[in-house]
Amino acid sequence: MSPSMGAYHADEEEEDHQFHKGVKHLCEKGITEVPKKYILPVLERPNAGKDDGIFSNNDHNLMLPVIDFAQLQGSNRVQALHSLSKACEEYGFFQLINHGISSEVTSRMVQEGRKFFELPFEERSKYMSKDMFSPARYGTSFNQNKDRVFCWRDFLKLGCHPLSENLPFWPSSPSELREAAVNYSEQTKFLYMMLVEATLESLGLVGNTKSGNENESYLKEFEDGSQIIVVNCYPSCPEPDLTLGMPSHSDYGFLTLLLQDELVKGLQIQHRGRWVTVEPIPNSFVVNVGDHLEIFSNGRYKSVLHRVLVNPSQSRISIASLHSLPFSCAIRPSPKLINDANRKRYKDTDFASFMEYITACEHKNKNFLESRKLDLIGK
Ligand SMILES: O=C(O)CCC(=O)C(=O)O
């Protein structure tokens, strides 16, 4: 190799190293165009297929089904459970209003999350780690160890269960982040447990007609389940048509509670073969079915593909609270939902297999879930 070739590779490596520091860092250095590292192949760009009507970008906004949590917990529960069930079957998503978490708790979480990304890079970088199980992890893109093309997102992931073991490792700056995140994680966990109970009831697995012990043992496993809070930061992007904040993916867990930016849209879900933009509703959570719930419900509830667009003039923050069963627990179709007419459609799995899978390959679309499907043809 000639000395100049060596220098060329060293330059490329140095440039690649820069991208691993995150999009915020890149923007702080001042850019007017999207670097090659973030440019998606034409068919994966936000407007691909727009002209032939297959996908839509800005022209199709979607009001997700709305579930009123107050009704779910009140005298209208039966009707609300029916709406929840239909939303999980047809959209895999719904917006939860009247959820009981105060706007002070949610806005403090957003505010402290935003402040974290405003810290000098040296402070943020203390939490950079390749360890997927790290209790606090600052990173960029979707899976920066595997992604060939990077996406326009930085994140802070906080492990929340058990809180006492994770908390000492969370960022100590900004000074109020820990307190805001503790409140937020406790309140979203409580809300999640109420939603789990409703979800299991809508599937006919717990409820008034079951014994107290039966209901309790079901719910105990969920209570001990995993929770990760992800603060997503999408800086404004000079060429938003060339890249994505997050590529098309489904969530691995049971349910995700997402606090969307109330002012800046960006979340798109795949619905009836089109990409549609979710209209934010102030003071609501976007709730979505994850892969584990699709498996647990034996395919009745759908873990739906979604992605995030970026914006030319405004940065965007979202906070996802991802919940599932304990890391060690087997994820399988509930035996009570399987019979001759509804055969088992998914192999048993667990969180460790998911981690192994994403560590070994680029996570794209629903490929983990696809790998768990049983071939029922001719059986
Ligand atoms: O930022 C958003 O609206 C969506 C985030 C998301 O899809 C995720 O955290 O998995």
The ligand as an SDF file (V2000), in Angstrom:
LIG
                    3D

 10  9  0  0  0  0  0  0  0  0999 V2000
  -39.3140    9.3850   18.3180 O   0  0  0  0  0  0  0  0  0  0  0  0
  -40.3300    8.7760   18.0720 C   0  0  0  0  0  0  0  0  0  0  0  0
  -41.4020    9.3320   17.8440 O   0  0  0  0  0  0  0  0  0  0  0  0
  -40.3270    7.2670   18.0040 C   0  0  0  0  0  0  0  0  0  0  0  0
  -39.2220    6.6070   18.7820 C   0  0  0  0  0  0  0  0  0  0  0  0
  -39.1580    5.1310   18.5450 C   0  0  0  0  0  0  0  0  0  0  0  0
  -39.6580    4.5800   17.5920 O   0  0  0  0  0  0  0  0  0  0  0  0
  -38.4190    4.2850   19.4990 C   0  0  0  0  0  0  0  0  0  0  0  0
  -37.8420    4.8250   20.4890 O   0  0  0  0  0  0  0  0  0  0  0  0
  -38.3980    3.0370   19.2700 O   0  0  0  0  0  0  0  0  0  0  0  0
  1  2  2  0
  2  3  1  0
  2  4  1  0
  4  5  1  0
  5  6  1  0
  6  7  2  0
  6  8  1  0
  8  9  2  0
  8 10  1  0
M  END
$$$$
